[in-house]
Amino acid sequence: MNDNWTEEESRRYGLLTLQQMQRGCSGLVLLALVLFPAFSFLDYYTHTNDYHQLWRVRFLTTFIYLISYFLLKQKMFQTRPFAVALFLVGSAGISIAVMCFILGGFRSPYYAGINLVVLAAVLLLPLGPRKMSLVVAFLIGIYLIGCLFAAGTHSDDLKYLVNNMYFLLSTGIIGITAAGLTQKMRMESFHQVLQVEKAKQDIKRSRDLLQVELQSEQGNVEVLIKEITERKSELENALRYAEAAKTETQQALELREEFISLASHELNTPLTSLKMQTQMAQRKLHGPQGLETEVVEKMINTYDAQLQRLIRIVGDMLDISRIKSGKLELEKSQTDVSELVREVIERTSHKFQDHDVVINTDLQGPLVVSVDHFRFEQVVLNLFTNALKYGVGRPVSVKVYRRNDRAVVEVEDQGIGIPQESLQRIFKRFERAVRSKEFSGLGLGLYISQKIIEAHGGAIAVESTQGRGSTFRVEVPV
C-alpha cells in the first residue's frame, strides 16, 4: 500500500481489494463450471481410448467447483480470499496434472491448461506480483509432481519437460509482470477516488464557512454581496475540480480495462503460435520421416520471432513503469547515427521481404552524437517497423542529416496515413492511429519513443496526410 495513506485510507483500500478478490473467486468458479465440461468434447475427439478416465476427472472437478460456488457465500470463506483463490487454482492445477498423468506425463499437450489457469488468475484476481509468483510456483509444482508420478525421470521425457517448462515459465513471468502493473493501476485509481472525496470535503467546508459569514455580515449589504460572489466562484471551481477528477478516474479505469484487453490479445497471439508449432514438431518427430533440417530451421526461426515479440511486449511494459516512476536512465556514448540506422535497416528489412518493400536510404555520415545507443536504436527501430507495417507494401524512405546543431533522422512511408485529428493523440499511452484489428500493437511505441527523445533534449514530430503516408522526424542535439 501507499506509505502516504492514512490508516483509515489503507483500511478502505484493503476492504476494496477484499471485495475484488471475492468477485474474482466467484468469476473463477463460474469460468471453471463452463470450461471444464466444455473441454470434455475435445477429450472425446483427441483421446477416445482414455475418454472415460478423463471424463471422471472433469466430472469430479466440476462437482468440486459447484460445491465451492455455494461455499463462497459463507462468511468464513469470504474472510480468507487468497486461501480460497489458491484452493480454486490448485483444484484446476491438480485436475490438469491428473489428466497429464493419464495421457503420459510430460508428453501430454494438456500442460497448456496451466497457462490458461495463470491467465485467468491475472485477469480475475487483484493479486500483486508476490502473490502471483506464489500462484505460478504452486501451479507449476503441482504439474511437475503429477507428471513425475507418471513418467519418473526418464531421459526420453527430458526434451518434453524442457519444452513444457519453457512455456510455463514464460507465461508465469508475463503473468507476474501484468500483476505488478495492474496493482499499480488499482492503487492510482483509488488515489484518484481519495482526491475526489477531498474535493467534496473542501466544498462542504466552503459552504459551512459561507453560512457563518452570511449570518455575521448582516450590516453591510455590498460587502455581503461581494463575499457571496467570491464564495460562489470558489464553489464553482471546486465543483469543476471534483468533476474533472471524477472524469480522470473514469478514464483511468477505462484505460486499464483497454490495456488488459490489448495485452491479453497481444500475449496470447505468440503463445498460441508457439503452442501450434510445438505440437506440429511433436507430430513430425514421431512420424515415419522424422524432422528434416530445413523444417527444424524454419521452426526455430518461428520460435525466435515469436519470442522476440514476447520480449518486446514485456520490455514495453517495463519501460512504461520506468517512465511513470521517473527511473528511465540513459547511458550516453559517442554514436554514429548513420551507422546505427544502417544496422537497424539491415537487421529488420529482411522480415518484410515477402512484401516487396522498396527501402530508399539517404544516410549522410558519419554523424556522431552523444546518445544512449540502446535507447536511440529502440526509437529508430520502432519508427522503421511502423513505416513498414503501415506502409502496406509501398516504398519506405530513411534519411539521416544534420540541420544546424541538430542531428535529424527522418522516416517516410507512403501508406495509409494518419487523420489530422489523431496526430497528437498517437503519442499518448495505449493510443493507436488505426483501431483496425489488421494492425497489432499495444499503442506504447510512440509514447516510449517520445519520452526517450525528450530525455535526450530532442524532439519527435510527425507530418501526415490520410491515404498518402506519414513522415516521422527525430531531432537530437549534436
C-alpha positions in Angstrom: 0.0 0.0 0.0 1.0 3.7 -0.3 3.1 4.9 2.6 1.4 8.3 2.3 -2.1 6.9 3.0 -3.6 7.3 6.5 -4.6 4.2 8.5 -8.2 4.7 7.5 -7.4 5.0 3.8 -5.2 1.9 3.9 -8.1 0.1 5.6 -10.5 1.2 2.9 -8.1 0.1 0.2 -7.8 -3.3 1.9 -11.6 -3.7 2.1 -11.9 -2.8 -1.6 -9.2 -5.3 -2.6 -11.1 -8.0 -0.5 -14.3 -7.3 -2.3 -12.5 -7.6 -5.7 -10.9 -10.9 -4.6 -14.4 -12.2 -3.6 -15.8 -11.3 -7.0 -12.7 -12.7 -8.8 -13.0 -16.0 -6.9 -16.7 -16.2 -8.0 -15.6 -15.5 -11.6 -13.0 -18.3 -11.4 -15.7 -20.8 -10.3 -18.1 -19.8 -13.0 -15.4 -19.9 -15.6 -14.4 -23.4 -14.5 -18.0 -24.6 -14.4 -18.3 -23.6 -18.1 -14.9 -24.7 -19.4 -14.2 -28.0 -17.7 -17.4 -29.7 -19.1 -16.9 -27.9 -22.5 -13.4 -29.4 -22.9 -14.7 -32.9 -22.5 -15.7 -32.7 -26.2 -12.1 -32.1 -27.0 -11.2 -35.2 -24.9 -13.7 -37.3 -26.9 -12.2 -36.4 -30.3 -8.5 -36.4 -29.4 -8.2 -39.1 -26.7 -11.1 -41.6 -27.4 -9.4 -44.5 -25.6 -8.9 -42.5 -22.4 -12.1 -40.6 -22.6 -13.8 -42.3 -19.7 -10.9 -41.6 -17.3 -10.7 -38.0 -18.4 -14.4 -37.6 -18.1 -14.3 -38.8 -14.5 -11.6 -36.3 -13.7 -13.6 -33.4 -15.3 -16.8 -34.5 -13.6 -15.2 -34.6 -10.2 -13.5 -31.2 -10.7 -16.8 -29.7 -11.9 -18.6 -31.1 -8.8 -15.9 -29.6 -6.5 -16.3 -26.2 -8.2 -20.1 -26.5 -7.9 -19.8 -27.0 -4.2 -17.3 -24.2 -4.0 -19.8 -21.8 -5.6 -22.2 -22.2 -2.7 -19.4 -22.2 0.0 -18.1 -18.9 -1.3 -21.2 -17.2 0.1 -20.3 -18.4 3.7 -18.7 -15.8 5.9 -15.7 -18.0 6.9 -14.7 -18.3 3.3 -15.2 -14.6 2.5 -12.6 -13.5 5.1 -9.8 -15.6 3.6 -9.9 -14.8 -0.1 -6.3 -15.6 -1.0 -6.5 -19.0 0.6 -9.8 -19.6 -1.4 -8.1 -18.4 -4.6 -5.2 -20.8 -4.0 -7.7 -23.7 -3.5 -9.6 -22.8 -6.7 -6.5 -22.5 -8.9 -5.0 -25.5 -7.1 -8.1 -27.6 -7.9 -7.7 -26.7 -11.6 -4.0 -27.4 -11.5 -4.5 -30.8 -9.8 -7.1 -31.8 -12.4 -4.8 -30.8 -15.3 -1.9 -32.7 -13.6 -4.0 -35.9 -13.2 -5.1 -35.7 -16.9 -1.4 -35.3 -17.9 -0.6 -38.3 -15.7 -3.3 -40.3 -17.6 -2.0 -39.2 -21.0 1.7 -39.9 -20.5 3.1 -37.2 -18.2 5.4 -34.7 -19.8 4.4 -35.9 -23.3 0.8 -34.7 -22.9 0.0 -31.4 -24.5 -2.6 -30.8 -21.8 0.1 -28.9 -19.8 -1.2 -25.9 -21.8 -4.1 -25.8 -19.4 -1.7 -24.5 -16.7 -1.1 -21.5 -18.9 -4.9 -20.9 -19.1 -5.2 -21.0 -15.3 -2.4 -18.5 -14.9 -4.0 -16.1 -17.4 -7.4 -16.5 -15.7 -5.8 -15.6 -12.4 -4.2 -12.5 -13.8 -7.4 -11.3 -15.4 -9.8 -12.0 -12.5 -7.8 -11.8 -9.2 -6.4 -8.5 -7.9 -3.1 -10.0 -6.9 0.3 -8.2 -6.6 3.5 -9.7 -8.1 4.5 -11.5 -4.9 1.2 -13.4 -4.5 1.0 -14.0 -8.3 4.6 -15.5 -8.0 3.3 -17.9 -5.3 0.3 -18.9 -7.5 2.6 -19.6 -10.5 5.0 -21.6 -8.4 2.1 -23.5 -6.8 0.6 -24.5 -10.2 4.0 -25.5 -11.8 4.8 -27.5 -8.7 1.5 -29.4 -8.9 2.1 -30.1 -12.6 5.7 -31.4 -12.0 4.6 -33.7 -9.2 1.8 -35.2 -11.3 4.0 -35.8 -14.3 6.9 -37.2 -12.3 4.5 -39.8 -10.9 3.5 -40.7 -14.4 6.9 -40.7 -16.2 9.6 -40.6 -13.4 12.8 -39.0 -14.6 13.4 -41.0 -17.9 15.8 -39.3 -20.3 13.3 -39.8 -23.1 11.0 -37.3 -21.4 13.6 -34.7 -20.8 13.0 -32.8 -24.0 9.3 -32.6 -23.3 10.0 -31.4 -19.8 12.3 -28.7 -21.1 9.8 -27.6 -23.7 6.8 -27.5 -21.4 8.7 -25.7 -18.6 9.9 -23.1 -21.1 6.3 -22.1 -22.0 5.1 -22.4 -18.4 7.8 -20.2 -17.0 7.3 -17.7 -19.9 3.6 -17.4 -19.1 4.4 -17.2 -15.4 6.8 -14.2 -16.0 4.3 -12.5 -18.1 1.5 -13.1 -15.5 3.7 -11.7 -12.7 4.6 -8.6 -14.7 1.0 -8.0 -15.6 0.0 -8.4 -11.9 2.5 -5.8 -10.9 1.2 -3.3 -13.5 -2.5 -3.9 -12.7 -1.8 -3.5 -9.0 -0.1 -0.1 -9.6 -3.1 0.9 -11.7 -5.5 -0.1 -9.0 -3.7 2.0 -6.4 -3.6 5.0 -8.8 -7.4 4.7 -9.4 -8.0 4.5 -5.6 -5.8 7.6 -5.1 -8.0 9.5 -7.6 -11.1 8.5 -5.6 -9.4 9.9 -2.5 -8.8 13.2 -4.3 -12.5 13.4 -5.3 -13.5 12.9 -1.7 -11.1 15.5 -0.6 -12.6 18.0 -3.1 -16.1 17.2 -1.8 -14.9 17.9 1.8 -13.5 21.2 0.7 -16.8 22.1 -0.9 -18.6 21.3 2.4 -16.2 23.4 4.4 -16.7 26.3 2.0 -20.5 26.0 2.3 -20.3 26.0 6.1 -18.0 29.0 6.1 -20.3 30.8 3.7 -23.3 30.2 6.1 -21.4 31.6 9.0 -20.3 34.7 7.1 -23.8 35.3 5.9 -25.0 35.3 9.5 -22.3 37.6 10.7 -22.3 40.1 7.8 -25.9 41.4 8.1 -24.8 45.1 8.4 -23.1 45.7 5.1 -25.1 44.6 2.1 -22.5 45.5 -0.5 -19.7 43.6 1.3 -22.1 40.7 1.8 -22.9 40.5 -2.0 -19.2 40.6 -2.8 -18.4 37.8 -0.4 -21.2 35.7 -1.8 -19.9 36.2 -5.3 -16.4 35.2 -4.3 -17.6 32.1 -2.4 -19.8 31.2 -5.3 -16.8 31.3 -7.6 -14.8 29.2 -5.2 -17.6 26.6 -5.1 -17.8 26.5 -8.9 -14.1 26.0 -9.2 -14.2 23.2 -6.5 -17.1 21.6 -8.3 -15.2 21.7 -11.7 -12.2 20.2 -10.0 -14.3 17.4 -8.5 -15.9 16.7 -11.9 -12.5 16.8 -13.6 -11.1 14.4 -11.0 -14.1 12.1 -11.4 -13.7 12.1 -15.2 -10.0 11.4 -14.9 -10.7 8.5 -12.6 -13.2 7.1 -15.1 -10.7 7.5 -17.9 -8.1 5.7 -15.8 -10.4 2.8 -15.2 -11.4 2.6 -18.9 -7.7 2.8 -19.9 -6.8 0.0 -17.5 -9.5 -2.3 -18.9 -8.4 -1.5 -22.5 -4.8 -2.2 -21.6 -5.6 -5.5 -20.1 -7.7 -6.5 -23.1 -4.9 -5.4 -25.6 -2.2 -7.0 -23.5 -4.1 -10.3 -23.3 -4.6 -10.4 -27.0 -1.0 -9.4 -27.9 0.4 -12.0 -25.4 -2.0 -14.8 -26.5 -1.1 -14.4 -30.2 2.6 -15.5 -30.0 1.8 -18.1 -27.3 -0.8 -19.7 -29.5 1.6 -19.7 -32.4 4.4 -21.3 -30.3 2.0 -23.9 -29.0 0.8 -24.9 -32.5 4.4 -25.1 -33.8 5.4 -27.3 -30.8 2.5 -29.7 -31.4 3.4 -29.8 -35.1 7.0 -30.6 -34.2 5.9 -33.3 -31.9 3.8 -35.0 -34.5 6.5 -34.8 -37.2 9.1 -36.0 -34.6 7.1 -39.3 -34.1 6.3 -39.6 -37.8 8.0 -42.1 -40.2 10.3 -39.4 -41.7 11.2 -37.5 -38.5 12.2 -33.9 -38.7 14.2 -32.6 -41.7 16.9 -30.0 -41.2 15.0 -27.3 -43.2 11.8 -27.9 -41.2 13.8 -27.6 -37.9 15.5 -24.4 -39.1 12.1 -22.9 -40.1 10.5 -23.8 -36.8 13.5 -22.4 -34.8 13.1 -19.1 -36.8 9.4 -19.0 -36.0 10.1 -19.7 -32.3 12.7 -16.9 -32.3 10.4 -14.4 -34.0 7.5 -15.1 -31.5 9.9 -15.0 -28.5 11.3 -11.7 -29.7 7.7 -10.4 -29.9 7.0 -11.5 -26.3 10.3 -9.9 -25.1 9.4 -6.6 -26.9 5.9 -6.6 -25.3 7.2 -7.2 -21.8 10.0 -4.6 -22.5 7.4 -2.0 -23.4 5.5 -2.8 -20.2 8.7 -2.3 -18.1 9.6 0.9 -20.0 6.1 2.3 -19.2 6.7 1.5 -15.5 10.2 3.2 -15.6 8.8 6.3 -17.3 5.9 6.5 -14.8 8.3 6.3 -11.8 11.0 8.6 -13.3 13.6 5.8 -13.5 14.3 5.8 -17.2 18.1 6.2 -17.1 20.4 7.0 -20.0 23.9 5.7 -20.6 25.2 8.1 -23.3 28.2 7.4 -25.5 29.5 8.8 -28.8 27.4 7.1 -31.5 27.4 7.4 -35.3 23.7 7.9 -36.1 24.1 6.9 -39.8 25.8 3.6 -38.9 23.2 2.9 -36.2 20.3 3.5 -38.7 22.0 1.3 -41.3 22.3 -1.6 -38.8 18.6 -1.3 -37.9 17.6 -1.4 -41.6 19.8 -4.4 -42.3 18.6 -6.3 -39.3 14.9 -5.6 -39.8 14.1 -5.2 -43.5 14.6 -9.0 -44.3 11.5 -9.7 -42.2 9.4 -7.8 -44.8 11.0 -9.4 -48.0 7.7 -11.1 -48.8 6.0 -7.7 -49.1 8.4 -6.5 -51.8 9.0 -3.2 -49.9 11.5 -0.8 -51.6 13.7 0.9 -48.9 15.4 4.2 -50.0 18.2 5.4 -47.8 20.0 8.7 -47.7 22.5 8.4 -44.8 25.0 11.2 -44.5 27.8 10.1 -42.4 29.5 9.8 -40.2 27.3 11.9 -37.9 28.4 11.4 -34.3 26.2 12.5 -31.4 26.2 11.7 -27.6 23.1 9.4 -27.1 22.2 6.2 -25.3 22.9 3.7 -28.1 20.3 1.1 -27.0 17.5 3.6 -26.4 18.1 5.6 -29.6 18.2 2.3 -31.5 14.9 1.4 -29.9 13.3 4.7 -31.2 14.7 4.2 -34.8 13.6 0.5 -34.8 10.1 1.5 -33.7 9.7 4.2 -36.4 11.1 1.9 -39.1 8.9 -1.1 -38.3 5.9 1.2 -38.1 6.7 2.5 -41.6 7.0 -1.0 -42.9 3.8 -2.1 -41.2 1.5 0.8 -42.1 3.2 1.4 -45.5 1.2 -1.6 -46.8 4.0 -2.7 -49.2 4.8 0.7 -50.6 8.3 2.3 -50.7 9.8 3.5 -47.4 12.5 6.2 -47.3 15.0 6.8 -44.4 17.2 9.9 -44.2 19.9 11.0 -41.8 21.3 14.5 -42.0 22.5 17.5 -39.9 20.5 20.7 -39.6 22.3 23.5 -37.7 23.2 22.0 -34.3 20.8 19.1 -34.6 21.1 15.5 -35.9 17.9 14.5 -37.8 16.5 11.0 -38.6 13.6 11.1 -40.9 11.4 8.0 -41.8 8.8 8.4 -44.5 6.2 5.9 -45.8 3.5 6.1 -48.5 1.0 4.1 -46.6 -2.4 4.6 -45.0 -1.5 7.9 -43.3 -2.9 9.4 -40.1 -6.0 11.6 -39.7 -5.2 15.2 -38.7 -7.2 14.9 -35.5 -5.1 11.9 -34.4 -1.6 13.4 -34.9 -1.2 14.5 -31.3 -3.2 11.6 -29.8 -0.8 8.9 -31.1 2.0 10.0 -28.8 -0.2 9.1 -25.7 -0.2 5.8 -23.8 -2.2 3.0 -25.4 -3.2 5.1 -28.3 -3.0 3.9 -31.9 -3.7 5.8 -35.2 -5.7 2.9 -36.5 -8.0 0.8 -34.4 -8.3 -1.9 -37.0 -7.5 -5.5 -35.9 -5.3 -5.8 -39.0 -2.6 -3.9 -37.2 -1.5 -5.3 -33.9 0.2 -3.5 -31.0 -0.4 -2.0 -27.6 0.0 1.6 -28.6 3.1 2.1 -26.5 5.9 2.5 -29.0 5.4 6.2 -30.0 4.8 7.2 -26.3 8.0 5.5 -25.2 10.0 6.9 -28.2 8.8 10.4 -27.4 9.9 10.1 -23.7 13.3 8.7 -24.8 13.9 11.6 -27.2 12.8 14.2 -24.7 15.2 12.7 -22.2 18.0 13.4 -24.7 16.9 17.0 -25.0 15.4 16.4 -28.5 12.0 16.3 -30.1 9.9 14.0 -32.3 7.3 15.2 -34.8 5.0 13.8 -37.5 3.5 15.1 -40.7 0.8 13.0 -42.4 -2.0 13.1 -44.9 -4.6 10.3 -44.7 -4.2 7.9 -47.6 -0.8 9.4 -48.7 1.6 8.3 -45.9 3.4 9.7 -42.9 6.8 11.3 -42.2 8.3 10.9 -38.6 11.2 13.2 -37.8 13.5 12.8 -34.8 16.0 15.5 -33.8 18.7 15.4 -31.1 21.4 17.9 -30.2 24.8 17.3 -31.8 
